[in-house]
Amino acid sequence: MDTLEVFRKIDLDIRLNYNSKAEFGRKVGLNRKKISEFLKTLQKNCQGNDFNRLVRILEKAGYTITIEKINRD
């Protein structure tokens, strides 16, 4: 698991379930620009970011992070 995998899951969800990034942004409380910046950060997948560092440490300790969609309407 890394930020690129998280990006792919969120991007797919946006493409399948929303008409635009702006609509997704309204649901999560961010404007379209903030959503775009957030997605770009995830897509870059920098090895030094905190999430990727956390995942590497957890994997070495025998743990994994799983992301599942919560079905809320």
DAHU-V439985 format. One record per pair of residues at least 24 apart in sequence whose ideal C-beta (glycine too) atoms are under 10 Angstrom apart, sorted by the first residue. I is the first residue (numbers start at 1). J is the second residue. Records with the same first field share a line. If there is no record, write none. Layout:
I=J + J
//
This chain:
1=51 + 52 + 54 + 55 + 56 + 58 + 59 + 64 + 65 + 66 + 67
2=42 + 45 + 46 + 47 + 49 + 51 + 52 + 55 + 56 + 65
3=41 + 42 + 43 + 44 + 45 + 46 + 47 + 49 + 50 + 51 + 52 + 55
4=42 + 43 + 44 + 45 + 52
5=42 + 45 + 55 + 65 + 67
6=39 + 42 + 43 + 45 + 51 + 52 + 55 + 65 + 67
7=38 + 39 + 40 + 41 + 42 + 43 + 44 + 45
8=42 + 43
9=42 + 67 + 68 + 69
10=35 + 38 + 39 + 42 + 43 + 67
11=39 + 42 + 43
13=69
14=39
17=69
//
